[in-house]
Amino acid sequence: MENPKDLKYSNDHEWIKVEDNVATIGITHYAQDQLGDIVYVEVETIGETLEKDSIFGVIEAVKTASDLLIPVSGTVTHLNEDLEANPELVNSDPFGKGWIVKMEIENKEELKDLLSTEAYEALISA
């Protein structure tokens, strides 16, 4: 699967799509492939203001669990409620229906620290 060009990426394999001051965040195809079959997504930070690289949730697969790290500072405003009944959406459509949270960005300058599509692809192919 190709990584969309209109997104930014973190070294921890989260993606972020920014529209005005709202960011949609999920994990990349590479990340979901490494985790395997996703069985549960837990986010208990709705309404909380988090610093960049803070844990905003946990994603559980059949054989492992992984922390989810917020790629920029801001307030988590929405959870993808479809993931409660269908966590496998993260596997089948990581860049679309498998998004995890939406947030209001506190500091847009932090977006400069994220990776372009090309830089992220170089990271995962290294």
N, C-alpha and C positions, 0 to 999 in steps of 0.2 A: 504494500500500500504506500502511496506517495504521501509525503508530508505537505499539507497545504501551504502555499506561499504567502498567504495573508495572515499567518499566525506568527507569534514569537514563541520561543521555547526556553525551558529552563534546563540546567545541567541535571536536574532530578527527574526529567522526562515528563514534566507538565507542559501543556500548551496554554496559551492565553490569546484570546481574540478581544480586541478593544474596539468599542463603539462609543464615542463621546467619552464619558467618564465611567462607563460600565464595562467590566471585563467578564467574559465567560471563560471558565477554566475546566480543563479535563486532563486526562493522561494520554500520552501518545500511543500510536499503534505499536511502536517498539516496546513501550512499557507494558501494555496489556498482553503482548505476546510473551514477554519474559515472565509475567506473573502466572499466566495460564487462565483457566476458567474462573472468572470472577463470580463469587457467590454472595458478596455482601459489600455495601458501601455505607460507611458510617460517618456522618458529619454532624457534630454537636456544637458548631461554632456560628450558627445563624444569628445575626445581630451583633456579633462580636467584631471589634476592630483588632486586626492582627498585624504584626510587623512582618516584613518580607522574610521568607524562609521559615515562618512559624508553621507548626502542624495545624492543618485545618480539618483533618479527618483521617480515616483509615480505610484502606481497601483490602478486602480479604479474597483470596483465591483458594482453590481446593487445598493446596499444600503450603501456603504462606500468607502472610499479611504484610502490608507496607504502609508507612505513614504517607500522607499527602501533604505537600508543602506549598504554601501560598507563594507565588512567584513575585508578587509586589505587595506593598503595604496597603491596607484598606479594610473596609467593612464587608463581611460576608452577608449578602442580602437574600439570596435564593438558593435552594437545593433542588436539583432535578428529581422531583418526586417520582418520576417513572422508574427510577433505579431501585426503589423499595421493592416493587413487584418483579422488576426485570433488570437485575444488576448485570446480566449478560450483555446489555446494550453497550457497556463499556468495551466488551470484546468485539461485538459485531459492527459497531459504528462509533469508534472512539472520538472522531472529530465532528460528529453530528449529534444524533440522539443520545449518545453516551456522555455528553457533557456532565460535569459534576456540580459546580456551583457558579453563581454569579456574584460579583462584588462591585462596590464603588471604590475606585482607585483613590488613594490618598495622595500619592506622590508620583506623578507621571514620569518624572526624571528616572525612576527606577526601571522603566521600560527599556532604557538604553543599555542596561546590564544583561538583558536577555539575548538569546541567540536567534539569528536569522535562520531560515530554513536550511540554507547551505551550510552554515556553521553547525547546526544540530545534526545534519546528515553526516558531516565529517566526524562529529563526536561519536555517533553510534556505529560508524564503520571502522573506527580506529581499533 
